Amino acid sequence: MAKPRDAEPSEYAAAGVSLEEADIAKARIGELVSGTRTALSTGRVGAFGGMVRIPPGMRKPALVLSTDGVGTKVLVALKAQRFDTVGEDLVNHSVNDILVHGAAPIAFMDYIAGAGLGVEQIAGIVEGIARACRTHGMSLAGGETAQMPGLYQPGTFDLAGTIIGIVEEDRALHGDAITPGDVLLGYASTGLHTNGYTLARRIVFEQLGLRLGDQLGKTGRTVAESLLAVHRSYYRSVVSVLGQLHGLAHITGGGIGGNLVRILPADCGAMVDPDSWELPPLFTTLQQAGRVSTGEMRDVFNLGVGLVAVLPSDAVPAAQSAAEADGVPTWVMGEIYRGSRTVRFARP
């Protein structure tokens, strides 16, 4: 544990930043970070920079990096006073963002900014981050916690992270192998994941007037359970079949169409069959209660699809078997056709 500072009046503490609490939080974070170190970790915990080695035996390694956050899902976490799940969300979201390029995660760094955050709140966030890092066998190589009263309202925070992954350059997925006749394989989401929360919160808390412990429509779950469901990582679902895939799209902000189009070649379009899966109750509740059009639902939410793989039809059984082993439902939800780079739905 960090040595307590002298218990004398502090102008900095009076301004909103307690160095004593910062020391205690750093010590807790150090313990969590130490628990994520892997065979690739090097350098010291608490150093100015985090260090990680390139895995041995790679011929032409390429680093894949991504930075993201969890959006206004943090406001639901604050309302529920549950902080570890958004940390887990952050890591899983980031893992998926580099997975679509075929990369394996090797290190993660977080950034927590807020005002008036207590030790337990900060430790809870980092606990979730560290747990997800351990699950994926990567190190939490470092990070930053910034108390910024005046910029943030007391007790509020934002959360972001950067992931580092690695892939053999000639095995990286870019979507250029996608060809007409390929099929679209959908992977089920656990809920909203980390997108669409500004609209979802408005519908649930303002229009429906629900509280965290209330049942949310026909979901069979409370509001808190539904809105704080952890963003699913698809790493274990697809890593064993990456070599058989032509492309992967992580369905985040922009929905199915806005993300799938990012991996299509110029001469390929994608046709999505919305009748190939049943819209989960969470999304039907939000659409009906919020009077949201189908088009806007498709632009804002993942609609129960967290990942889309593009692959030859004869590779579907292996891909579905790998996902089933990870407990993730999948289904064929469309196909690739020759045409301009666009994503269309088979019906409005």
BALOBA-1460 file (C-alpha; in Angstrom, 3 decimals):
// residues 348
<rec num="1" residu="m" x="0.000" y="0.000" z="0.000"/>
<rec num="2" residu="a" x="1.126" y="3.530" z="-0.648"/>
<rec num="3" residu="k" x="2.436" y="5.429" z="2.355"/>
<rec num="4" residu="p" x="-0.176" y="7.943" z="3.564"/>
<rec num="5" residu="r" x="0.727" y="11.564" z="3.052"/>
<rec num="6" residu="d" x="0.895" y="13.922" z="6.028"/>
<rec num="7" residu="a" x="-2.596" y="14.649" z="7.325"/>
<rec num="8" residu="e" x="-2.341" y="18.412" z="6.932"/>
<rec num="9" residu="p" x="-4.670" y="20.798" z="5.123"/>
<rec num="10" residu="s" x="-4.244" y="20.567" z="1.358"/>
<rec num="11" residu="e" x="-5.190" y="23.311" z="-1.064"/>
<rec num="12" residu="y" x="-5.184" y="20.727" z="-3.868"/>
<rec num="13" residu="a" x="-7.693" y="18.578" z="-1.954"/>
<rec num="14" residu="a" x="-9.816" y="21.633" z="-1.294"/>
<rec num="15" residu="a" x="-9.804" y="22.265" z="-5.053"/>
<rec num="16" residu="g" x="-11.103" y="18.747" z="-5.647"/>
<rec num="17" residu="v" x="-8.062" y="16.448" z="-5.990"/>
<rec num="18" residu="s" x="-6.893" y="14.292" z="-3.077"/>
<rec num="19" residu="l" x="-3.302" y="13.126" z="-3.510"/>
<rec num="20" residu="e" x="-3.716" y="10.741" z="-0.587"/>
<rec num="21" residu="e" x="-6.636" y="8.959" z="-2.261"/>
<rec num="22" residu="a" x="-4.705" y="8.998" z="-5.535"/>
<rec num="23" residu="d" x="-1.854" y="7.112" z="-3.863"/>
<rec num="24" residu="i" x="-4.235" y="4.503" z="-2.470"/>
<rec num="25" residu="a" x="-5.886" y="4.084" z="-5.874"/>
<rec num="26" residu="k" x="-2.490" y="3.703" z="-7.583"/>
<rec num="27" residu="a" x="-1.565" y="0.918" z="-5.175"/>
<rec num="28" residu="r" x="-4.837" y="-0.927" z="-5.861"/>
<rec num="29" residu="i" x="-4.400" y="-0.475" z="-9.599"/>
<rec num="30" residu="g" x="-0.800" y="-1.724" z="-9.379"/>
<rec num="31" residu="e" x="-2.004" y="-4.983" z="-7.825"/>
<rec num="32" residu="l" x="-4.594" y="-5.457" z="-10.575"/>
<rec num="33" residu="v" x="-2.086" y="-4.655" z="-13.326"/>
<rec num="34" residu="s" x="0.448" y="-7.113" z="-11.902"/>
<rec num="35" residu="g" x="-2.140" y="-9.864" z="-12.136"/>
<rec num="36" residu="t" x="-2.419" y="-9.434" z="-15.908"/>
<rec num="37" residu="r" x="1.260" y="-9.758" z="-16.813"/>
<rec num="38" residu="t" x="2.040" y="-12.373" z="-19.446"/>
<rec num="39" residu="a" x="5.127" y="-13.986" z="-20.948"/>
<rec num="40" residu="l" x="5.300" y="-11.014" z="-23.322"/>
<rec num="41" residu="s" x="5.320" y="-8.438" z="-20.522"/>
<rec num="42" residu="t" x="8.517" y="-6.569" z="-19.759"/>
<rec num="43" residu="g" x="9.432" y="-3.404" z="-17.878"/>
<rec num="44" residu="r" x="8.091" y="-2.409" z="-14.474"/>
<rec num="45" residu="v" x="4.552" y="-1.899" z="-13.260"/>
<rec num="46" residu="g" x="4.081" y="1.813" z="-12.612"/>
<rec num="47" residu="a" x="6.764" y="2.946" z="-15.037"/>
<rec num="48" residu="f" x="6.237" y="5.921" z="-17.348"/>
<rec num="49" residu="g" x="5.562" y="3.610" z="-20.295"/>
<rec num="50" residu="g" x="4.158" y="0.115" z="-20.619"/>
<rec num="51" residu="m" x="6.218" y="-2.475" z="-22.468"/>
<rec num="52" residu="v" x="5.340" y="-5.684" z="-24.269"/>
<rec num="53" residu="r" x="7.418" y="-7.973" z="-26.483"/>
<rec num="54" residu="i" x="6.552" y="-9.133" z="-29.979"/>
<rec num="55" residu="p" x="5.649" y="-12.842" z="-29.810"/>
<rec num="56" residu="p" x="8.573" y="-15.000" z="-30.940"/>
<rec num="57" residu="g" x="8.530" y="-16.942" z="-34.187"/>
<rec num="58" residu="m" x="6.532" y="-14.489" z="-36.273"/>
<rec num="59" residu="r" x="7.746" y="-13.982" z="-39.852"/>
<rec num="60" residu="k" x="6.424" y="-10.505" z="-40.629"/>
<rec num="61" residu="p" x="4.418" y="-9.224" z="-37.665"/>
<rec num="62" residu="a" x="2.108" y="-6.226" z="-38.057"/>
<rec num="63" residu="l" x="0.761" y="-4.335" z="-35.075"/>
<rec num="64" residu="v" x="-2.965" y="-3.559" z="-35.064"/>
<rec num="65" residu="l" x="-4.064" y="-0.722" z="-32.792"/>
<rec num="66" residu="s" x="-7.465" y="0.646" z="-31.854"/>
<rec num="67" residu="t" x="-8.780" y="3.253" z="-29.418"/>
<rec num="68" residu="d" x="-12.386" y="3.429" z="-28.256"/>
<rec num="69" residu="g" x="-14.715" y="4.069" z="-25.344"/>
<rec num="70" residu="v" x="-18.071" y="2.833" z="-24.065"/>
<rec num="71" residu="g" x="-20.100" y="5.986" z="-24.671"/>
<rec num="72" residu="t" x="-22.927" y="6.985" z="-22.361"/>
<rec num="73" residu="k" x="-23.200" y="3.465" z="-20.984"/>
<rec num="74" residu="v" x="-21.070" y="4.949" z="-18.179"/>
<rec num="75" residu="l" x="-24.129" y="6.974" z="-17.095"/>
<rec num="76" residu="v" x="-26.082" y="3.749" z="-16.552"/>
<rec num="77" residu="a" x="-23.142" y="2.349" z="-14.580"/>
<rec num="78" residu="l" x="-23.120" y="5.501" z="-12.436"/>
<rec num="79" residu="k" x="-26.852" y="5.274" z="-11.841"/>
<rec num="80" residu="a" x="-26.469" y="1.615" z="-10.817"/>
<rec num="81" residu="q" x="-23.200" y="2.224" z="-8.937"/>
<rec num="82" residu="r" x="-21.772" y="-0.781" z="-10.781"/>
<rec num="83" residu="f" x="-18.373" y="-0.023" z="-12.284"/>
<rec num="84" residu="d" x="-16.598" y="-3.257" z="-13.194"/>
<rec num="85" residu="t" x="-18.835" y="-4.190" z="-16.127"/>
<rec num="86" residu="v" x="-18.034" y="-1.070" z="-18.165"/>
<rec num="87" residu="g" x="-14.346" y="-1.889" z="-17.736"/>
<rec num="88" residu="e" x="-15.014" y="-5.319" z="-19.189"/>
<rec num="89" residu="d" x="-17.079" y="-3.726" z="-21.979"/>
<rec num="90" residu="l" x="-14.162" y="-1.501" z="-22.923"/>
<rec num="91" residu="v" x="-11.743" y="-4.389" z="-23.356"/>
<rec num="92" residu="n" x="-14.143" y="-6.711" z="-25.179"/>
<rec num="93" residu="h" x="-15.184" y="-3.975" z="-27.602"/>
<rec num="94" residu="s" x="-11.526" y="-3.279" z="-28.357"/>
<rec num="95" residu="v" x="-10.680" y="-6.960" z="-28.789"/>
<rec num="96" residu="n" x="-13.424" y="-7.245" z="-31.402"/>
<rec num="97" residu="d" x="-12.187" y="-4.157" z="-33.240"/>
<rec num="98" residu="i" x="-8.792" y="-5.747" z="-33.893"/>
<rec num="99" residu="l" x="-10.164" y="-9.275" z="-34.249"/>
<rec num="100" residu="v" x="-11.863" y="-8.225" z="-37.482"/>
<rec num="101" residu="h" x="-8.343" y="-7.823" z="-38.897"/>
<rec num="102" residu="g" x="-7.335" y="-11.270" z="-37.662"/>
<rec num="103" residu="a" x="-5.202" y="-9.866" z="-34.833"/>
<rec num="104" residu="a" x="-4.544" y="-11.416" z="-31.437"/>
<rec num="105" residu="p" x="-4.530" y="-9.007" z="-28.466"/>
<rec num="106" residu="i" x="-1.232" y="-8.601" z="-26.617"/>
<rec num="107" residu="a" x="-1.587" y="-5.416" z="-24.533"/>
<rec num="108" residu="f" x="-4.130" y="-2.851" z="-23.367"/>
<rec num="109" residu="m" x="-3.975" y="0.641" z="-21.870"/>
<rec num="110" residu="d" x="-6.849" y="2.506" z="-20.221"/>
<rec num="111" residu="y" x="-7.741" y="6.130" z="-19.584"/>
<rec num="112" residu="i" x="-10.190" y="7.093" z="-16.840"/>
<rec num="113" residu="a" x="-11.082" y="10.757" z="-16.448"/>
<rec num="114" residu="g" x="-13.565" y="12.228" z="-14.016"/>
<rec num="115" residu="a" x="-14.112" y="14.237" z="-10.875"/>
<rec num="116" residu="g" x="-14.591" y="13.188" z="-7.281"/>
<rec num="117" residu="l" x="-14.118" y="9.501" z="-8.049"/>
<rec num="118" residu="g" x="-13.487" y="7.405" z="-4.959"/>
<rec num="119" residu="v" x="-10.919" y="4.640" z="-4.626"/>
<rec num="120" residu="e" x="-13.565" y="1.915" z="-4.841"/>
<rec num="121" residu="q" x="-15.064" y="3.373" z="-8.017"/>
<rec num="122" residu="i" x="-11.690" y="3.587" z="-9.749"/>
<rec num="123" residu="a" x="-10.667" y="0.153" z="-8.529"/>
<rec num="124" residu="g" x="-13.972" y="-1.291" z="-9.722"/>
<rec num="125" residu="i" x="-13.461" y="0.032" z="-13.238"/>
<rec num="126" residu="v" x="-9.895" y="-1.270" z="-13.410"/>
<rec num="127" residu="e" x="-10.962" y="-4.601" z="-11.905"/>
<rec num="128" residu="g" x="-13.288" y="-5.132" z="-14.874"/>
<rec num="129" residu="i" x="-10.577" y="-4.105" z="-17.320"/>
<rec num="130" residu="a" x="-8.054" y="-6.444" z="-15.699"/>
<rec num="131" residu="r" x="-10.520" y="-9.340" z="-15.633"/>
<rec num="132" residu="a" x="-11.157" y="-9.028" z="-19.364"/>
<rec num="133" residu="c" x="-7.430" y="-8.720" z="-20.043"/>
<rec num="134" residu="r" x="-6.768" y="-11.951" z="-18.167"/>
<rec num="135" residu="t" x="-9.557" y="-13.675" z="-20.083"/>
<rec num="136" residu="h" x="-7.810" y="-12.774" z="-23.344"/>
<rec num="137" residu="g" x="-4.291" y="-13.544" z="-22.122"/>
<rec num="138" residu="m" x="-3.045" y="-9.990" z="-22.621"/>
<rec num="139" residu="s" x="-1.388" y="-7.564" z="-20.263"/>
<rec num="140" residu="l" x="-2.820" y="-4.349" z="-18.933"/>
<rec num="141" residu="a" x="0.409" y="-2.538" z="-19.712"/>
<rec num="142" residu="g" x="-0.482" y="0.804" z="-18.180"/>
<rec num="143" residu="g" x="-2.949" y="3.646" z="-18.185"/>
<rec num="144" residu="e" x="-3.931" y="6.980" z="-16.729"/>
<rec num="145" residu="t" x="-6.454" y="8.096" z="-14.133"/>
<rec num="146" residu="a" x="-7.165" y="11.824" z="-14.225"/>
<rec num="147" residu="q" x="-9.236" y="13.713" z="-11.656"/>
<rec num="148" residu="m" x="-10.454" y="16.890" z="-13.371"/>
<rec num="149" residu="p" x="-12.924" y="18.852" z="-11.247"/>
<rec num="150" residu="g" x="-14.355" y="21.755" z="-13.183"/>
<rec num="151" residu="l" x="-14.307" y="19.789" z="-16.417"/>
<rec num="152" residu="y" x="-16.444" y="16.909" z="-15.105"/>
<rec num="153" residu="q" x="-19.354" y="17.082" z="-12.713"/>
<rec num="154" residu="p" x="-18.538" y="15.584" z="-9.278"/>
<rec num="155" residu="g" x="-18.847" y="11.806" z="-9.312"/>
<rec num="156" residu="t" x="-18.896" y="11.469" z="-13.104"/>
<rec num="157" residu="f" x="-16.305" y="9.948" z="-15.395"/>
<rec num="158" residu="d" x="-15.459" y="8.895" z="-18.927"/>
<rec num="159" residu="l" x="-13.587" y="5.823" z="-19.995"/>
<rec num="160" residu="a" x="-11.420" y="4.995" z="-22.996"/>
<rec num="161" residu="g" x="-8.755" y="2.476" z="-23.908"/>
<rec num="162" residu="t" x="-6.174" y="1.538" z="-26.498"/>
<rec num="163" residu="i" x="-5.486" y="-2.041" z="-27.517"/>
<rec num="164" residu="i" x="-2.434" y="-3.451" z="-29.234"/>
<rec num="165" residu="g" x="-2.767" y="-6.618" z="-31.273"/>
<rec num="166" residu="i" x="-0.566" y="-8.513" z="-33.657"/>
<rec num="167" residu="v" x="-1.042" y="-10.486" z="-36.862"/>
<rec num="168" residu="e" x="1.121" y="-11.893" z="-39.612"/>
<rec num="169" residu="e" x="0.911" y="-9.227" z="-42.276"/>
<rec num="170" residu="d" x="0.008" y="-11.648" z="-45.059"/>
<rec num="171" residu="r" x="-2.801" y="-13.138" z="-42.943"/>
<rec num="172" residu="a" x="-4.477" y="-9.873" z="-41.975"/>
<rec num="173" residu="l" x="-8.131" y="-9.531" z="-42.910"/>
<rec num="174" residu="h" x="-9.096" y="-6.448" z="-44.907"/>
<rec num="175" residu="g" x="-12.151" y="-7.697" z="-46.795"/>
<rec num="176" residu="d" x="-10.383" y="-7.810" z="-50.162"/>
<rec num="177" residu="a" x="-10.995" y="-11.581" z="-50.385"/>
<rec num="178" residu="i" x="-14.779" y="-11.091" z="-50.272"/>
<rec num="179" residu="t" x="-16.402" y="-12.289" z="-53.467"/>
<rec num="180" residu="p" x="-19.941" y="-12.615" z="-54.895"/>
<rec num="181" residu="g" x="-21.551" y="-15.806" z="-53.605"/>
<rec num="182" residu="d" x="-20.052" y="-15.511" z="-50.126"/>
<rec num="183" residu="v" x="-22.569" y="-15.690" z="-47.282"/>
<rec num="184" residu="l" x="-23.082" y="-13.520" z="-44.218"/>
<rec num="185" residu="l" x="-22.947" y="-15.283" z="-40.868"/>
<rec num="186" residu="g" x="-24.409" y="-13.363" z="-37.936"/>
<rec num="187" residu="y" x="-23.159" y="-13.765" z="-34.351"/>
<rec num="188" residu="a" x="-25.603" y="-12.924" z="-31.558"/>
<rec num="189" residu="s" x="-25.003" y="-9.907" z="-29.357"/>
<rec num="190" residu="t" x="-25.728" y="-9.827" z="-25.629"/>
<rec num="191" residu="g" x="-27.757" y="-6.628" z="-25.939"/>
<rec num="192" residu="l" x="-26.882" y="-3.052" z="-26.821"/>
<rec num="193" residu="h" x="-23.158" y="-3.756" z="-26.290"/>
<rec num="194" residu="t" x="-21.727" y="-0.211" z="-26.141"/>
<rec num="195" residu="n" x="-23.719" y="1.729" z="-28.724"/>
<rec num="196" residu="g" x="-27.054" y="3.530" z="-28.891"/>
<rec num="197" residu="y" x="-27.216" y="4.347" z="-25.185"/>
<rec num="198" residu="t" x="-28.142" y="7.996" z="-25.616"/>
<rec num="199" residu="l" x="-31.374" y="6.984" z="-27.380"/>
<rec num="200" residu="a" x="-31.939" y="3.923" z="-25.192"/>
<rec num="201" residu="r" x="-31.602" y="5.923" z="-21.972"/>
<rec num="202" residu="r" x="-34.042" y="8.533" z="-23.241"/>
<rec num="203" residu="i" x="-36.635" y="5.861" z="-24.050"/>
<rec num="204" residu="v" x="-36.183" y="3.823" z="-20.872"/>
<rec num="205" residu="f" x="-35.752" y="6.524" z="-18.242"/>
<rec num="206" residu="e" x="-37.594" y="9.510" z="-19.713"/>
<rec num="207" residu="q" x="-40.342" y="8.142" z="-21.946"/>
<rec num="208" residu="l" x="-41.110" y="4.916" z="-20.051"/>
<rec num="209" residu="g" x="-40.144" y="6.376" z="-16.661"/>
<rec num="210" residu="l" x="-38.562" y="3.122" z="-15.508"/>
<rec num="211" residu="r" x="-36.102" y="2.595" z="-12.675"/>
<rec num="212" residu="l" x="-33.119" y="0.261" z="-12.631"/>
<rec num="213" residu="g" x="-34.944" y="-2.480" z="-10.729"/>
<rec num="214" residu="d" x="-38.046" y="-2.447" z="-12.937"/>
<rec num="215" residu="q" x="-38.705" y="-5.124" z="-15.539"/>
<rec num="216" residu="l" x="-37.915" y="-3.963" z="-19.072"/>
<rec num="217" residu="g" x="-40.711" y="-5.009" z="-21.422"/>
<rec num="218" residu="k" x="-40.656" y="-8.681" z="-22.350"/>
<rec num="219" residu="t" x="-36.913" y="-9.090" z="-21.856"/>
<rec num="220" residu="g" x="-37.425" y="-11.054" z="-18.639"/>
<rec num="221" residu="r" x="-34.713" y="-8.883" z="-17.086"/>
<rec num="222" residu="t" x="-34.514" y="-5.695" z="-15.095"/>
<rec num="223" residu="v" x="-33.499" y="-2.392" z="-16.658"/>
<rec num="224" residu="a" x="-30.075" y="-2.652" z="-15.003"/>
<rec num="225" residu="e" x="-29.527" y="-6.207" z="-16.206"/>
<rec num="226" residu="s" x="-30.582" y="-5.326" z="-19.732"/>
<rec num="227" residu="l" x="-28.602" y="-2.114" z="-20.099"/>
<rec num="228" residu="l" x="-25.458" y="-3.280" z="-18.305"/>
<rec num="229" residu="a" x="-25.161" y="-6.655" z="-20.076"/>
<rec num="230" residu="v" x="-21.473" y="-6.994" z="-20.940"/>
<rec num="231" residu="h" x="-20.355" y="-6.426" z="-24.525"/>
<rec num="232" residu="r" x="-19.547" y="-9.882" z="-25.893"/>
<rec num="233" residu="s" x="-16.050" y="-10.745" z="-27.067"/>
<rec num="234" residu="y" x="-16.013" y="-12.947" z="-30.169"/>
<rec num="235" residu="y" x="-12.340" y="-13.850" z="-30.015"/>
<rec num="236" residu="r" x="-12.802" y="-17.461" z="-28.951"/>
<rec num="237" residu="s" x="-15.734" y="-17.859" z="-31.313"/>
<rec num="238" residu="v" x="-13.721" y="-17.157" z="-34.459"/>
<rec num="239" residu="v" x="-9.987" y="-17.443" z="-33.744"/>
<rec num="240" residu="s" x="-9.804" y="-21.103" z="-34.781"/>
<rec num="241" residu="v" x="-11.464" y="-20.443" z="-38.166"/>
<rec num="242" residu="l" x="-9.908" y="-17.097" z="-39.105"/>
<rec num="243" residu="g" x="-8.101" y="-18.701" z="-42.024"/>
<rec num="244" residu="q" x="-11.434" y="-19.665" z="-43.606"/>
<rec num="245" residu="l" x="-13.024" y="-16.207" z="-43.382"/>
<rec num="246" residu="h" x="-12.976" y="-13.555" z="-46.094"/>
<rec num="247" residu="g" x="-13.981" y="-10.705" z="-43.813"/>
<rec num="248" residu="l" x="-15.315" y="-9.707" z="-40.401"/>
<rec num="249" residu="a" x="-17.343" y="-6.680" z="-39.318"/>
<rec num="250" residu="h" x="-17.848" y="-5.643" z="-35.694"/>
<rec num="251" residu="i" x="-21.368" y="-4.214" z="-35.428"/>
<rec num="252" residu="t" x="-21.045" y="-1.027" z="-33.381"/>
<rec num="253" residu="g" x="-22.235" y="2.546" z="-33.980"/>
<rec num="254" residu="g" x="-23.866" y="2.741" z="-37.402"/>
<rec num="255" residu="g" x="-25.491" y="-0.666" z="-37.089"/>
<rec num="256" residu="i" x="-25.214" y="-3.586" z="-39.500"/>
<rec num="257" residu="g" x="-25.193" y="-1.490" z="-42.654"/>
<rec num="258" residu="g" x="-22.761" y="1.159" z="-41.446"/>
<rec num="259" residu="n" x="-20.162" y="-1.383" z="-40.346"/>
<rec num="260" residu="l" x="-20.521" y="-4.169" z="-42.905"/>
<rec num="261" residu="v" x="-20.004" y="-1.704" z="-45.759"/>
<rec num="262" residu="r" x="-16.555" y="-0.830" z="-44.372"/>
<rec num="263" residu="i" x="-15.130" y="-4.203" z="-45.393"/>
<rec num="264" residu="l" x="-16.764" y="-4.656" z="-48.801"/>
<rec num="265" residu="p" x="-14.689" y="-4.472" z="-52.008"/>
<rec num="266" residu="a" x="-15.751" y="-1.822" z="-54.531"/>
<rec num="267" residu="d" x="-17.524" y="-4.373" z="-56.741"/>
<rec num="268" residu="c" x="-19.470" y="-6.179" z="-54.012"/>
<rec num="269" residu="g" x="-22.733" y="-5.453" z="-52.272"/>
<rec num="270" residu="a" x="-24.308" y="-7.232" z="-49.304"/>
<rec num="271" residu="m" x="-27.945" y="-8.290" z="-49.052"/>
<rec num="272" residu="v" x="-29.175" y="-8.767" z="-45.474"/>
<rec num="273" residu="d" x="-32.268" y="-10.863" z="-44.793"/>
<rec num="274" residu="p" x="-33.933" y="-9.345" z="-41.694"/>
<rec num="275" residu="d" x="-36.278" y="-12.339" z="-41.513"/>
<rec num="276" residu="s" x="-33.352" y="-14.698" z="-40.833"/>
<rec num="277" residu="w" x="-33.398" y="-13.871" z="-37.132"/>
<rec num="278" residu="e" x="-35.949" y="-12.760" z="-34.566"/>
<rec num="279" residu="l" x="-35.403" y="-9.298" z="-33.136"/>
<rec num="280" residu="p" x="-34.592" y="-9.698" z="-29.404"/>
<rec num="281" residu="p" x="-37.236" y="-8.305" z="-27.003"/>
<rec num="282" residu="l" x="-34.913" y="-5.491" z="-25.874"/>
<rec num="283" residu="f" x="-34.945" y="-3.975" z="-29.343"/>
<rec num="284" residu="t" x="-38.664" y="-4.453" z="-29.971"/>
<rec num="285" residu="t" x="-39.347" y="-2.772" z="-26.622"/>
<rec num="286" residu="l" x="-37.143" y="0.193" z="-27.499"/>
<rec num="287" residu="q" x="-38.666" y="0.518" z="-30.973"/>
<rec num="288" residu="q" x="-42.268" y="0.375" z="-29.807"/>
<rec num="289" residu="a" x="-41.892" y="2.525" z="-26.702"/>
<rec num="290" residu="g" x="-39.742" y="5.094" z="-28.472"/>
<rec num="291" residu="r" x="-41.726" y="5.015" z="-31.726"/>
<rec num="292" residu="v" x="-38.447" y="4.600" z="-33.580"/>
<rec num="293" residu="s" x="-38.614" y="3.832" z="-37.301"/>
<rec num="294" residu="t" x="-37.128" y="0.596" z="-38.613"/>
<rec num="295" residu="g" x="-34.599" y="2.585" z="-40.620"/>
<rec num="296" residu="e" x="-33.372" y="4.458" z="-37.553"/>
<rec num="297" residu="m" x="-33.261" y="1.271" z="-35.490"/>
<rec num="298" residu="r" x="-30.962" y="-0.212" z="-38.142"/>
<rec num="299" residu="d" x="-28.730" y="2.877" z="-38.066"/>
<rec num="300" residu="v" x="-28.442" y="3.132" z="-34.265"/>
<rec num="301" residu="f" x="-28.568" y="-0.381" z="-32.766"/>
<rec num="302" residu="n" x="-26.980" y="-3.756" z="-33.505"/>
<rec num="303" residu="l" x="-30.448" y="-5.412" z="-33.442"/>
<rec num="304" residu="g" x="-29.054" y="-8.552" z="-31.827"/>
<rec num="305" residu="v" x="-26.099" y="-8.973" z="-34.205"/>
<rec num="306" residu="g" x="-22.706" y="-8.222" z="-32.676"/>
<rec num="307" residu="l" x="-20.446" y="-9.559" z="-35.415"/>
<rec num="308" residu="v" x="-20.850" y="-10.519" z="-39.078"/>
<rec num="309" residu="a" x="-18.491" y="-12.929" z="-40.825"/>
<rec num="310" residu="v" x="-18.254" y="-13.065" z="-44.611"/>
<rec num="311" residu="l" x="-17.175" y="-16.506" z="-45.798"/>
<rec num="312" residu="p" x="-17.670" y="-19.183" z="-48.475"/>
<rec num="313" residu="s" x="-20.763" y="-21.310" z="-47.958"/>
<rec num="314" residu="d" x="-18.691" y="-24.454" z="-47.463"/>
<rec num="315" residu="a" x="-16.902" y="-22.837" z="-44.490"/>
<rec num="316" residu="v" x="-20.139" y="-22.126" z="-42.613"/>
<rec num="317" residu="p" x="-20.342" y="-25.463" z="-40.715"/>
<rec num="318" residu="a" x="-16.842" y="-25.044" z="-39.250"/>
<rec num="319" residu="a" x="-17.512" y="-21.420" z="-38.304"/>
<rec num="320" residu="q" x="-20.802" y="-22.288" z="-36.630"/>
<rec num="321" residu="s" x="-19.214" y="-25.185" z="-34.763"/>
<rec num="322" residu="a" x="-16.482" y="-22.901" z="-33.375"/>
<rec num="323" residu="a" x="-19.056" y="-20.345" z="-32.242"/>
<rec num="324" residu="e" x="-21.273" y="-23.011" z="-30.693"/>
<rec num="325" residu="a" x="-18.302" y="-24.259" z="-28.664"/>
<rec num="326" residu="d" x="-18.030" y="-20.719" z="-27.257"/>
<rec num="327" residu="g" x="-21.746" y="-20.553" z="-26.510"/>
<rec num="328" residu="v" x="-22.523" y="-17.991" z="-29.215"/>
<rec num="329" residu="p" x="-25.582" y="-18.487" z="-31.457"/>
<rec num="330" residu="t" x="-25.031" y="-17.905" z="-35.191"/>
<rec num="331" residu="w" x="-27.136" y="-17.975" z="-38.338"/>
<rec num="332" residu="v" x="-26.819" y="-17.286" z="-42.061"/>
<rec num="333" residu="m" x="-28.272" y="-13.804" z="-42.519"/>
<rec num="334" residu="g" x="-27.547" y="-12.862" z="-46.116"/>
<rec num="335" residu="e" x="-25.164" y="-13.007" z="-49.026"/>
<rec num="336" residu="i" x="-22.711" y="-11.072" z="-51.164"/>
<rec num="337" residu="y" x="-23.676" y="-10.117" z="-54.723"/>
<rec num="338" residu="r" x="-21.854" y="-8.394" z="-57.567"/>
<rec num="339" residu="g" x="-22.641" y="-4.694" z="-57.562"/>
<rec num="340" residu="s" x="-21.676" y="-1.397" z="-55.996"/>
<rec num="341" residu="r" x="-20.323" y="-1.256" z="-52.443"/>
<rec num="342" residu="t" x="-23.523" y="-1.024" z="-50.432"/>
<rec num="343" residu="v" x="-25.528" y="-2.907" z="-47.819"/>
<rec num="344" residu="r" x="-29.204" y="-3.496" z="-48.536"/>
<rec num="345" residu="f" x="-31.969" y="-5.117" z="-46.514"/>
<rec num="346" residu="a" x="-34.254" y="-7.556" z="-48.328"/>
<rec num="347" residu="r" x="-37.274" y="-5.656" z="-47.052"/>
<rec num="348" residu="p" x="-37.824" y="-2.121" z="-45.676"/>
